[in-house]
């Protein structure tokens, strides 16, 4: 039987062969096509029977013909061959990826030929190529991150080492400036990654706040003045009169969008200018479509790269990262932020001429009385300079030193605890205005500690608690709030960030602890004396009288010892009066005595001792007259 007769006999099922989605070829060992089904039309574009008599290998991609021919010859030795990939020429001139399973007719019918069952694997190949591309992009991203993170860290470590070598005042200023610049670069990188994570998890929320672009844009542009002046490029902006109105939206996110676009323009422009033009494109039903264009005369973007610049971990070219730095996430974040606000972003660019990014975002139109001018930060600091009593719960020595130094500048008195367990003991014995709580700590973490505090008796349970956390995702913040914290501050934070959190967001003011003691919530508690004396009033009055008469001279001695920096004497005085404070139930002040005794004895925390001693003496002098009233017979 010849192959022609085999085909005419119809030995394979019509439902599978003629009407199936797979492409079926019957070819001889030399590649001559004796049959193909109708599926070649839909997949490859050829009409029915149009390929019969032609050679199969003439349609295989030329550079792979030898490999496919070799696999044909190997298949002649087997009854069945699986998963042979090849590319077949389509009617439109493109090659399409197919994969065949071959049934050797020699074994079944004694014929020198194959039935080739071919499947279209174009989508699979495209998916594989996309996975490879994404994997390479992520590998490139990780390489970039390694470089971008290590570079500022190296700068910080290097400059810190130089600072330890007794530099001149000018050198010291230069090193400190370099450390600050490196730290800021590191913060930008981390914020980019966190922002992208928040966006992709769908947990990014937008505010609806009244703002005016005429207030927002000038201060934003001013942040780039120094960089632009260094590169001798001109940065200018224009806000059309039609936009002199109150808009309702998220000015922080708009600021973030513009910072990314203007930052890129400054980075990639070496001469010429950068122009920012803001206009009201249209208004309808109380909605203003704001259009902002950022135009530069920079290096431009190749035409073939315009479609990829908004993808994650992508820049127009790998060499861009090496030359200019950056995460490759800036434009991805911009596009996501714009589209999440139901807006759009487009780009026009020409190599060596420049680029123009156009952002369109719809904002509701507000009223003039819905916005208020921001308070002057310096005025706020002056108004809030009164001392807060702060408990800083932090296990990291450097973070403790940084936060304490910042608080000290605002005349805050700060006690520290290296873990949650120590913090709880301190809170039992002292009333604080606020607790700054680290999250990840040994012994007892921030969540456990907060829950334990909220189960205490008042007033300790009501102390404001602010989480200091390097985990600043939405889920982490929600976990802090769920544990009972009032607010959070992501690390790294600047002094201004901490100030805004304490004095503006939480509006904290120091409690009048001593005055409270004289009133309804006394700092002293005579229950212990009543217990040991069987409520003997004469005994209690005698003990109180002795205490109020013997303590003032000791306080005077402590001041003398402090002024003379006689730490041994100061420790001895604190040790001497410590038991008496326990008898009188003066637990809040007892914690100060313990601090004074411990640190005077070992000459530690000497920079804090003057404040602690002065505060202790001041409170004692207010409490003693109140306590003396207990010694007067009723």
LINPE-V95954 format. One record per residue. N is the residue number from 0. SS is DSSP state (alpha for helix, beta for strand, coil for the rest). Layout:
BEGIN
n:N ss:SS
n:N ss:SS
END
This chain:
BEGIN
n:0 ss:coil
n:1 ss:coil
n:2 ss:alpha
n:3 ss:alpha
n:4 ss:alpha
n:5 ss:alpha
n:6 ss:alpha
n:7 ss:alpha
n:8 ss:alpha
n:9 ss:coil
n:10 ss:coil
n:11 ss:coil
n:12 ss:coil
n:13 ss:alpha
n:14 ss:alpha
n:15 ss:alpha
n:16 ss:alpha
n:17 ss:coil
n:18 ss:coil
n:19 ss:coil
n:20 ss:coil
n:21 ss:coil
n:22 ss:beta
n:23 ss:beta
n:24 ss:beta
n:25 ss:beta
n:26 ss:beta
n:27 ss:beta
n:28 ss:coil
n:29 ss:coil
n:30 ss:coil
n:31 ss:beta
n:32 ss:beta
n:33 ss:beta
n:34 ss:beta
n:35 ss:beta
n:36 ss:coil
n:37 ss:coil
n:38 ss:alpha
n:39 ss:alpha
n:40 ss:alpha
n:41 ss:alpha
n:42 ss:alpha
n:43 ss:alpha
n:44 ss:coil
n:45 ss:coil
n:46 ss:coil
n:47 ss:coil
n:48 ss:coil
n:49 ss:coil
n:50 ss:coil
n:51 ss:coil
n:52 ss:coil
n:53 ss:coil
n:54 ss:beta
n:55 ss:alpha
n:56 ss:alpha
n:57 ss:alpha
n:58 ss:alpha
n:59 ss:beta
n:60 ss:coil
n:61 ss:alpha
n:62 ss:alpha
n:63 ss:alpha
n:64 ss:alpha
n:65 ss:alpha
n:66 ss:alpha
n:67 ss:alpha
n:68 ss:alpha
n:69 ss:alpha
n:70 ss:alpha
n:71 ss:alpha
n:72 ss:alpha
n:73 ss:alpha
n:74 ss:alpha
n:75 ss:coil
n:76 ss:coil
n:77 ss:coil
n:78 ss:coil
n:79 ss:beta
n:80 ss:beta
n:81 ss:beta
n:82 ss:beta
n:83 ss:beta
n:84 ss:beta
n:85 ss:beta
n:86 ss:beta
n:87 ss:beta
n:88 ss:beta
n:89 ss:coil
n:90 ss:coil
n:91 ss:coil
n:92 ss:coil
n:93 ss:coil
n:94 ss:beta
n:95 ss:beta
n:96 ss:beta
n:97 ss:beta
n:98 ss:beta
n:99 ss:beta
n:100 ss:beta
n:101 ss:beta
n:102 ss:beta
n:103 ss:beta
n:104 ss:alpha
n:105 ss:alpha
n:106 ss:alpha
n:107 ss:alpha
n:108 ss:alpha
n:109 ss:coil
n:110 ss:coil
n:111 ss:coil
n:112 ss:beta
n:113 ss:beta
n:114 ss:beta
n:115 ss:beta
n:116 ss:beta
n:117 ss:beta
n:118 ss:beta
n:119 ss:beta
n:120 ss:coil
n:121 ss:alpha
n:122 ss:alpha
n:123 ss:alpha
n:124 ss:alpha
n:125 ss:alpha
n:126 ss:alpha
n:127 ss:alpha
n:128 ss:alpha
n:129 ss:alpha
n:130 ss:alpha
n:131 ss:alpha
n:132 ss:alpha
n:133 ss:alpha
n:134 ss:alpha
n:135 ss:alpha
n:136 ss:alpha
n:137 ss:alpha
n:138 ss:alpha
n:139 ss:alpha
n:140 ss:alpha
n:141 ss:alpha
n:142 ss:alpha
n:143 ss:alpha
n:144 ss:alpha
n:145 ss:alpha
n:146 ss:alpha
n:147 ss:alpha
n:148 ss:alpha
n:149 ss:alpha
n:150 ss:alpha
n:151 ss:alpha
n:152 ss:alpha
n:153 ss:alpha
n:154 ss:alpha
n:155 ss:alpha
n:156 ss:alpha
n:157 ss:alpha
n:158 ss:alpha
n:159 ss:alpha
n:160 ss:alpha
n:161 ss:alpha
n:162 ss:alpha
n:163 ss:coil
n:164 ss:coil
n:165 ss:coil
n:166 ss:coil
n:167 ss:coil
n:168 ss:alpha
n:169 ss:alpha
n:170 ss:alpha
n:171 ss:alpha
n:172 ss:alpha
n:173 ss:alpha
n:174 ss:alpha
n:175 ss:alpha
n:176 ss:alpha
n:177 ss:alpha
n:178 ss:alpha
n:179 ss:alpha
n:180 ss:alpha
n:181 ss:alpha
n:182 ss:alpha
n:183 ss:alpha
n:184 ss:alpha
n:185 ss:alpha
n:186 ss:alpha
n:187 ss:alpha
n:188 ss:alpha
n:189 ss:alpha
n:190 ss:alpha
n:191 ss:alpha
n:192 ss:alpha
n:193 ss:alpha
n:194 ss:alpha
n:195 ss:alpha
n:196 ss:alpha
n:197 ss:alpha
n:198 ss:alpha
n:199 ss:alpha
n:200 ss:coil
n:201 ss:coil
n:202 ss:coil
n:203 ss:coil
n:204 ss:coil
n:205 ss:coil
n:206 ss:coil
n:207 ss:coil
n:208 ss:beta
n:209 ss:beta
n:210 ss:beta
n:211 ss:coil
n:212 ss:alpha
n:213 ss:alpha
n:214 ss:alpha
n:215 ss:alpha
n:216 ss:alpha
n:217 ss:alpha
n:218 ss:alpha
n:219 ss:alpha
n:220 ss:alpha
n:221 ss:alpha
n:222 ss:coil
n:223 ss:coil
n:224 ss:alpha
n:225 ss:alpha
n:226 ss:alpha
n:227 ss:alpha
n:228 ss:alpha
n:229 ss:alpha
n:230 ss:alpha
n:231 ss:coil
n:232 ss:coil
n:233 ss:beta
n:234 ss:beta
n:235 ss:beta
n:236 ss:beta
n:237 ss:beta
n:238 ss:beta
n:239 ss:coil
n:240 ss:alpha
n:241 ss:alpha
n:242 ss:alpha
n:243 ss:coil
n:244 ss:coil
n:245 ss:coil
n:246 ss:beta
n:247 ss:beta
n:248 ss:beta
n:249 ss:coil
n:250 ss:alpha
n:251 ss:alpha
n:252 ss:alpha
n:253 ss:alpha
n:254 ss:alpha
n:255 ss:alpha
n:256 ss:alpha
n:257 ss:alpha
n:258 ss:alpha
n:259 ss:alpha
n:260 ss:alpha
n:261 ss:alpha
n:262 ss:alpha
n:263 ss:alpha
n:264 ss:alpha
n:265 ss:alpha
n:266 ss:alpha
n:267 ss:alpha
n:268 ss:coil
n:269 ss:coil
n:270 ss:coil
n:271 ss:coil
n:272 ss:beta
n:273 ss:beta
n:274 ss:beta
n:275 ss:beta
n:276 ss:beta
n:277 ss:beta
n:278 ss:beta
n:279 ss:beta
n:280 ss:beta
n:281 ss:beta
n:282 ss:beta
n:283 ss:beta
n:284 ss:coil
n:285 ss:coil
n:286 ss:beta
n:287 ss:beta
n:288 ss:beta
n:289 ss:beta
n:290 ss:beta
n:291 ss:beta
n:292 ss:beta
n:293 ss:beta
n:294 ss:beta
n:295 ss:beta
n:296 ss:coil
n:297 ss:coil
n:298 ss:coil
n:299 ss:coil
n:300 ss:coil
n:301 ss:coil
n:302 ss:alpha
n:303 ss:alpha
n:304 ss:alpha
n:305 ss:coil
n:306 ss:coil
n:307 ss:coil
n:308 ss:coil
n:309 ss:coil
n:310 ss:coil
n:311 ss:coil
n:312 ss:coil
n:313 ss:coil
n:314 ss:coil
n:315 ss:coil
n:316 ss:coil
n:317 ss:alpha
n:318 ss:alpha
n:319 ss:alpha
n:320 ss:alpha
n:321 ss:alpha
n:322 ss:alpha
n:323 ss:alpha
n:324 ss:coil
n:325 ss:coil
n:326 ss:coil
n:327 ss:coil
n:328 ss:coil
n:329 ss:alpha
n:330 ss:alpha
n:331 ss:alpha
n:332 ss:alpha
n:333 ss:alpha
n:334 ss:alpha
n:335 ss:alpha
n:336 ss:alpha
n:337 ss:alpha
n:338 ss:alpha
n:339 ss:alpha
n:340 ss:coil
n:341 ss:coil
n:342 ss:coil
n:343 ss:beta
n:344 ss:beta
n:345 ss:beta
n:346 ss:beta
n:347 ss:beta
n:348 ss:beta
n:349 ss:beta
n:350 ss:coil
n:351 ss:coil
n:352 ss:coil
n:353 ss:beta
n:354 ss:beta
n:355 ss:beta
n:356 ss:beta
n:357 ss:beta
n:358 ss:beta
n:359 ss:beta
n:360 ss:beta
n:361 ss:beta
n:362 ss:beta
n:363 ss:beta
n:364 ss:beta
n:365 ss:coil
n:366 ss:coil
n:367 ss:alpha
n:368 ss:alpha
n:369 ss:alpha
n:370 ss:coil
n:371 ss:coil
n:372 ss:coil
n:373 ss:coil
n:374 ss:coil
n:375 ss:coil
n:376 ss:alpha
n:377 ss:alpha
n:378 ss:alpha
n:379 ss:alpha
n:380 ss:alpha
n:381 ss:alpha
n:382 ss:alpha
n:383 ss:coil
n:384 ss:coil
n:385 ss:coil
n:386 ss:coil
n:387 ss:coil
n:388 ss:beta
n:389 ss:beta
n:390 ss:beta
n:391 ss:beta
n:392 ss:beta
n:393 ss:coil
n:394 ss:coil
n:395 ss:coil
n:396 ss:alpha
n:397 ss:alpha
n:398 ss:alpha
n:399 ss:alpha
n:400 ss:alpha
n:401 ss:alpha
n:402 ss:alpha
n:403 ss:alpha
n:404 ss:alpha
n:405 ss:alpha
n:406 ss:alpha
n:407 ss:alpha
n:408 ss:alpha
n:409 ss:coil
n:410 ss:coil
n:411 ss:coil
n:412 ss:beta
n:413 ss:beta
n:414 ss:beta
n:415 ss:beta
n:416 ss:beta
n:417 ss:coil
n:418 ss:coil
n:419 ss:alpha
n:420 ss:alpha
n:421 ss:alpha
n:422 ss:alpha
n:423 ss:alpha
n:424 ss:alpha
n:425 ss:alpha
n:426 ss:alpha
n:427 ss:alpha
n:428 ss:alpha
n:429 ss:coil
n:430 ss:coil
n:431 ss:coil
n:432 ss:coil
n:433 ss:beta
n:434 ss:beta
n:435 ss:beta
n:436 ss:beta
n:437 ss:beta
n:438 ss:coil
n:439 ss:coil
n:440 ss:coil
n:441 ss:coil
n:442 ss:coil
n:443 ss:coil
n:444 ss:coil
n:445 ss:alpha
n:446 ss:alpha
n:447 ss:alpha
n:448 ss:alpha
n:449 ss:alpha
n:450 ss:alpha
n:451 ss:alpha
n:452 ss:alpha
n:453 ss:alpha
n:454 ss:coil
n:455 ss:coil
n:456 ss:coil
n:457 ss:coil
n:458 ss:coil
n:459 ss:alpha
n:460 ss:alpha
n:461 ss:alpha
n:462 ss:coil
n:463 ss:beta
n:464 ss:beta
n:465 ss:beta
n:466 ss:beta
n:467 ss:beta
n:468 ss:beta
n:469 ss:coil
n:470 ss:coil
n:471 ss:coil
n:472 ss:coil
n:473 ss:alpha
n:474 ss:alpha
n:475 ss:alpha
n:476 ss:alpha
n:477 ss:alpha
n:478 ss:alpha
n:479 ss:alpha
n:480 ss:alpha
n:481 ss:alpha
n:482 ss:alpha
n:483 ss:coil
n:484 ss:coil
n:485 ss:coil
n:486 ss:beta
n:487 ss:beta
n:488 ss:beta
n:489 ss:beta
n:490 ss:coil
n:491 ss:coil
n:492 ss:coil
n:493 ss:coil
n:494 ss:alpha
n:495 ss:alpha
n:496 ss:alpha
n:497 ss:alpha
n:498 ss:alpha
n:499 ss:alpha
n:500 ss:alpha
n:501 ss:alpha
n:502 ss:alpha
n:503 ss:alpha
n:504 ss:alpha
n:505 ss:coil
n:506 ss:coil
n:507 ss:coil
n:508 ss:coil
n:509 ss:coil
n:510 ss:coil
n:511 ss:coil
n:512 ss:alpha
n:513 ss:alpha
n:514 ss:alpha
n:515 ss:alpha
n:516 ss:alpha
n:517 ss:alpha
n:518 ss:coil
n:519 ss:coil
n:520 ss:coil
n:521 ss:coil
n:522 ss:coil
n:523 ss:coil
n:524 ss:coil
n:525 ss:coil
n:526 ss:alpha
n:527 ss:alpha
n:528 ss:alpha
n:529 ss:alpha
n:530 ss:alpha
n:531 ss:alpha
n:532 ss:alpha
n:533 ss:coil
n:534 ss:coil
n:535 ss:coil
n:536 ss:alpha
n:537 ss:alpha
n:538 ss:alpha
n:539 ss:alpha
n:540 ss:alpha
n:541 ss:alpha
n:542 ss:alpha
n:543 ss:alpha
n:544 ss:alpha
n:545 ss:alpha
n:546 ss:alpha
n:547 ss:alpha
n:548 ss:alpha
n:549 ss:alpha
n:550 ss:alpha
n:551 ss:alpha
n:552 ss:alpha
n:553 ss:alpha
n:554 ss:alpha
n:555 ss:alpha
n:556 ss:alpha
n:557 ss:alpha
n:558 ss:alpha
n:559 ss:alpha
n:560 ss:alpha
n:561 ss:alpha
n:562 ss:alpha
n:563 ss:coil
n:564 ss:coil
n:565 ss:coil
n:566 ss:alpha
n:567 ss:alpha
n:568 ss:alpha
n:569 ss:alpha
n:570 ss:alpha
n:571 ss:alpha
n:572 ss:alpha
n:573 ss:alpha
n:574 ss:alpha
n:575 ss:alpha
n:576 ss:alpha
n:577 ss:alpha
n:578 ss:alpha
n:579 ss:alpha
n:580 ss:alpha
n:581 ss:alpha
n:582 ss:alpha
n:583 ss:coil
n:584 ss:coil
n:585 ss:coil
n:586 ss:alpha
n:587 ss:alpha
n:588 ss:alpha
n:589 ss:alpha
n:590 ss:alpha
n:591 ss:alpha
n:592 ss:alpha
n:593 ss:alpha
n:594 ss:alpha
n:595 ss:alpha
n:596 ss:alpha
n:597 ss:alpha
n:598 ss:alpha
n:599 ss:alpha
n:600 ss:alpha
n:601 ss:alpha
n:602 ss:coil
n:603 ss:coil
n:604 ss:coil
n:605 ss:alpha
n:606 ss:alpha
n:607 ss:alpha
n:608 ss:alpha
n:609 ss:alpha
n:610 ss:alpha
n:611 ss:alpha
n:612 ss:alpha
n:613 ss:alpha
n:614 ss:alpha
n:615 ss:alpha
n:616 ss:alpha
n:617 ss:alpha
n:618 ss:alpha
n:619 ss:alpha
n:620 ss:alpha
n:621 ss:alpha
n:622 ss:alpha
n:623 ss:alpha
n:624 ss:alpha
n:625 ss:alpha
n:626 ss:alpha
n:627 ss:alpha
n:628 ss:alpha
n:629 ss:alpha
n:630 ss:alpha
n:631 ss:coil
n:632 ss:coil
n:633 ss:coil
END
